[in-house]
Amino acid sequence: MKYFKDSKDGKKICLLCSYYCDLKENQIGICGVNKHIENKVECLVYGYISAFNIDPIEKKPLYHFLPTSKSLSLGTVGCNFHCTFCQNHGISQEKKIDKSNYISPKRVVEIAREKKCASISYTYNEPTIFYPYAKDIALEAKKYGIKSVFVSNGFESSEVIDDMKGIIDAINVDLKSFSQKYYKKSLGGNLNQVLDNLIHLQKNGIWIEITTLIVPTKNDSAEELTKIVQWIKENLGVNVPWHISAFHPDYKDMDIPRTSFSSLKLAYDIAKKEGLNYVYIGNIGYENSTICVNCGTNLISREYFNVKSYELNNSFCKNCGIKIDGIF
């Protein structure tokens, strides 16, 4: 795809995220890393990685995508959101790009192969803002059967979501709230666009899991949690995994207390009552199991990011033979 289009008065519209920044010559978008330079929009962080680690895929979190495998995780600087509680604000809100070490897409894939990683995850900051780089890595990775994963705020442009089809295999989207006001004031983007994008991603055959960080006093009411769960059920289906994550004080939200277990349990109970099949509590060391919806067998038992037991035969329950949703 072309990552920009012509606008009025010689300006260029960036097509990477749903802000569609309309940029004058030498102007940088909201993300801080895409700039109108000499008749094109250039991704300034292409090849410049700020964080690079090997993680269990469960850390993304993805629980129904290649369980027990390793993922080479990378991010750049910059973000199109400004979440007040960002745990990676040191890179996501950073605008200075360290250009001392260029890493080509081919070299990233070589490292993934050397470290026997089944996937490459574009994470830590918002990957749609460095999609040109992520895409080139993903296409190189495909040559060796290595899959690609987005960990995202869900504010991609529709053009990027269409381009991701067949290139990006899975995505974990932060559905941060069900309040348009909270998105606008404290996060960025807008709720309705994120919801539309979740439907679009699923239609394009990308495996989806959703994470909601439960922030005390911000999005932890039973009413809001119920709205999130009902929306997932009605628009994406009961087999989309929902990860309920515990907040801890960070960045600009140092005065908000940690999420209580009772608050996480409330969200869990609401989700189960509404009929979601796969609900997981994260960030507190709680044991998370994937249970067969048909016979009740404990198929995958996890503690933190470690898989303790695994009772799947490919994607089928070893006990009753029913197929479990996901990529196994």
C-alpha positions in Angstrom: 0.0 0.0 0.0 0.9 3.6 -0.3 1.2 5.1 3.2 0.0 8.7 2.3 -2.1 10.5 -0.2 -2.2 14.0 -1.6 -4.2 16.7 0.1 -4.9 20.4 -0.6 -2.2 23.1 -0.8 0.7 20.5 -1.3 -0.1 18.8 2.0 0.0 15.0 2.5 -2.4 12.9 4.5 -0.8 10.1 6.5 -2.7 6.8 6.1 -1.1 4.8 8.9 -3.7 5.5 11.7 -7.2 6.8 12.0 -6.1 10.3 12.8 -5.3 10.8 9.1 -2.9 13.7 9.9 -3.0 16.3 7.2 0.7 17.4 7.1 2.4 20.4 5.7 5.9 20.1 4.4 8.3 19.3 7.3 5.3 18.7 9.7 5.2 15.6 11.9 2.1 13.7 12.8 0.5 13.2 16.2 2.6 10.1 16.7 5.8 12.1 16.5 7.5 9.8 14.1 5.9 10.2 10.6 6.9 13.3 8.7 6.0 15.0 5.4 9.4 15.3 3.7 9.9 16.1 0.0 6.5 15.1 -1.3 6.1 11.9 0.8 5.4 10.9 4.4 8.4 9.2 5.8 8.5 6.9 8.8 11.4 8.3 10.8 11.7 5.2 13.0 12.1 2.7 10.2 14.9 0.4 11.3 15.4 2.0 14.7 14.3 -0.2 17.5 14.1 1.1 21.0 13.1 -2.2 22.8 14.1 -5.7 21.7 13.3 -8.9 23.8 12.4 -12.5 23.6 9.1 -13.2 25.4 6.7 -16.0 25.9 3.8 -15.4 23.6 1.6 -15.5 26.7 3.1 -12.2 27.8 1.5 -10.3 24.9 -1.0 -11.5 26.1 -2.1 -14.1 23.6 -3.4 -17.3 25.0 -5.0 -18.9 22.0 -2.1 -18.3 19.5 0.9 -20.7 19.4 0.9 -21.4 23.2 4.3 -22.2 24.8 6.1 -20.6 21.9 8.6 -17.7 22.0 8.1 -14.4 20.3 10.8 -11.9 19.3 9.3 -8.6 20.6 10.3 -5.1 19.3 9.1 -1.5 19.4 10.3 1.9 18.3 9.6 5.3 20.0 6.4 7.3 19.5 2.7 6.7 19.9 -0.6 8.1 18.5 -2.2 7.9 22.0 -1.2 9.6 25.2 -2.5 7.3 27.9 -1.9 8.8 31.4 -1.0 5.4 32.8 1.3 4.2 30.1 3.8 1.6 31.4 6.1 2.1 28.4 5.9 5.9 28.5 9.7 6.1 28.3 9.6 5.0 24.7 6.0 5.6 23.6 6.0 9.3 24.6 9.6 9.8 23.5 10.1 11.9 20.3 14.0 11.6 20.1 15.0 8.8 17.8 18.3 7.1 18.4 19.7 6.4 14.9 23.0 4.9 16.1 21.9 1.3 15.3 20.0 0.5 12.2 18.5 -3.0 12.1 17.1 -4.2 8.7 14.0 -6.3 8.4 16.2 -9.2 7.2 18.4 -9.0 10.3 15.4 -9.0 12.6 14.2 -12.2 11.0 17.6 -13.7 11.2 17.6 -13.0 14.9 14.1 -14.6 15.3 15.4 -17.7 13.5 18.6 -17.9 15.5 16.5 -17.7 18.8 14.0 -20.2 17.5 11.0 -17.8 17.8 7.8 -18.9 16.2 6.6 -15.3 15.8 7.7 -11.6 15.8 5.6 -9.2 18.0 5.4 -5.5 17.2 4.7 -4.1 20.7 5.9 -1.8 23.5 4.6 1.3 21.5 1.8 1.4 18.9 2.9 -0.6 15.9 0.6 1.0 13.4 2.8 4.1 13.5 5.8 2.0 12.3 3.7 -0.2 10.0 6.0 0.2 6.9 8.9 -1.4 9.0 6.6 -4.0 10.6 5.2 -5.0 7.2 8.7 -5.5 5.7 9.8 -7.6 8.6 6.5 -9.7 8.5 6.9 -10.3 4.7 10.5 -11.5 5.3 9.4 -13.6 8.2 6.7 -15.3 6.1 9.5 -16.9 4.0 10.5 -18.9 7.0 7.1 -19.7 8.4 7.5 -17.1 11.2 4.2 -15.4 12.1 3.6 -11.8 13.0 1.7 -10.3 15.9 0.5 -6.8 16.7 -0.1 -5.5 20.3 -2.2 -2.5 19.6 -4.5 0.3 20.8 -6.7 -0.6 17.8 -6.6 2.8 16.1 -5.2 1.6 12.8 -6.4 3.2 9.6 -8.9 1.1 7.6 -6.2 1.1 4.8 -3.6 -0.5 7.1 -6.2 -3.1 8.4 -6.9 -4.1 4.8 -3.2 -4.3 4.1 -2.6 -6.4 7.2 -4.7 -9.2 5.7 -2.4 -12.2 5.1 0.6 -10.4 6.6 -0.3 -10.0 10.3 -1.5 -13.2 11.8 -2.8 -12.1 15.3 -3.5 -9.0 17.3 -4.2 -8.2 20.9 -6.2 -5.0 21.1 -6.5 -2.8 24.2 -10.1 -2.0 24.6 -9.3 0.5 27.2 -12.8 1.7 28.2 -16.3 2.0 26.9 -16.4 5.8 27.5 -16.0 8.1 24.5 -15.1 10.9 27.0 -12.4 8.9 28.7 -10.8 8.1 25.3 -10.8 11.7 24.3 -9.6 13.2 27.5 -7.0 10.7 28.8 -6.1 8.3 26.1 -6.4 9.4 22.5 -8.3 8.2 19.4 -12.0 7.5 19.9 -14.0 4.6 21.1 -16.3 4.1 18.1 -13.3 3.9 15.7 -11.6 1.2 17.9 -14.9 -0.8 17.9 -15.2 -0.5 14.2 -11.6 -1.6 13.7 -12.1 -4.7 15.9 -14.9 -5.8 13.6 -12.8 -5.0 10.5 -9.7 -6.9 11.9 -11.8 -10.0 12.6 -13.4 -9.8 9.1 -9.9 -9.8 7.6 -9.1 -13.2 9.3 -6.7 -11.8 11.9 -6.9 -13.7 15.2 -8.1 -11.3 17.9 -7.7 -11.2 21.6 -8.8 -8.2 23.7 -7.2 -6.7 26.8 -8.9 -4.3 29.2 -6.8 -2.7 31.9 -9.1 -2.2 34.9 -8.2 1.3 36.2 -9.9 2.1 39.6 -12.5 4.9 39.4 -11.9 5.2 35.6 -13.5 2.1 33.9 -14.2 -0.3 36.8 -18.0 0.1 37.2 -20.2 -2.9 36.7 -22.2 -0.9 34.2 -19.2 -0.1 32.0 -17.7 -3.6 32.3 -21.1 -5.1 31.3 -21.2 -2.8 28.2 -17.7 -4.0 27.1 -18.6 -7.7 27.5 -21.9 -7.4 25.8 -20.3 -5.5 22.9 -17.7 -8.3 22.5 -20.3 -11.0 22.6 -22.7 -9.3 20.1 -20.1 -8.1 17.6 -17.1 -10.5 17.8 -18.6 -13.6 19.4 -18.2 -15.5 22.7 -15.0 -17.3 21.7 -12.8 -14.1 21.5 -10.5 -14.2 24.6 -10.9 -11.3 27.0 -7.9 -10.5 29.2 -8.7 -8.5 32.3 -5.5 -6.8 33.4 -4.6 -5.2 36.8 -3.5 -1.6 36.8 -0.5 -0.4 38.9 0.4 3.3 39.4 2.6 4.7 36.6 3.4 7.8 34.5 0.8 10.5 35.3 -1.5 8.2 37.3 0.6 7.7 40.4 -2.2 8.7 42.7 -4.6 5.9 41.6 -4.4 2.7 43.7 -3.6 -0.8 42.3 -6.6 -2.7 41.0 -8.1 -4.9 43.7 -8.7 -8.6 43.1 -12.4 -8.0 43.9 -12.6 -5.6 41.0 -10.9 -8.1 38.6 -13.2 -10.8 39.9 -16.3 -8.6 39.3 -15.2 -8.2 35.6 -14.6 -11.9 35.4 -18.0 -12.8 36.8 -19.8 -10.4 34.5 -18.0 -11.9 31.5 -18.9 -15.5 32.5 -22.5 -14.6 33.3 -22.8 -12.9 29.9 -21.5 -16.1 28.2 -17.9 -15.3 27.2 -16.1 -18.6 27.0 -12.5 -17.5 27.5 -11.8 -14.9 30.2 -8.4 -14.4 31.8 -7.2 -12.4 34.8 -3.7 -10.9 34.3 -0.9 -8.9 35.9 -1.4 -10.4 39.4 0.1 -13.9 39.1 -3.3 -15.5 39.0 -3.5 -19.0 37.6 -5.2 -18.9 34.2 -6.6 -22.0 32.6 -8.2 -22.6 29.2 -11.2 -24.9 29.9 -12.9 -26.9 27.3 -16.4 -25.4 26.8 -17.8 -28.8 26.0 -16.5 -31.2 28.6 -14.8 -29.0 31.2 -11.3 -30.4 30.8 -8.4 -28.1 31.8 -6.7 -27.8 28.4 -4.0 -25.3 29.2 -2.9 -24.4 32.7 -0.8 -21.3 33.1 0.8 -19.4 35.9 2.3 -16.0 35.2 3.5 -16.6 31.6 4.4 -20.2 32.1 2.4 -23.1 30.7 2.2 -25.8 33.3 0.1 -28.3 31.5 -1.1 -28.7 27.9 -3.9 -31.0 26.9 -4.6 -30.0 23.3 -4.1 -32.2 20.2 -3.4 -29.6 17.6 -6.5 -27.4 18.2 -8.7 -30.2 19.6 -9.6 -31.2 23.1 -7.8 -34.5 23.9 -10.8 -35.6 26.0 -13.9 -34.9 23.9 -12.4 -33.9 20.5 -14.1 -30.5 20.2 -12.2 -27.8 18.3 -10.9 -24.9 20.4 -10.9 -21.4 18.7 -7.4 -20.1 18.1 -4.2 -20.9 16.2 -2.4 -23.8 17.8 
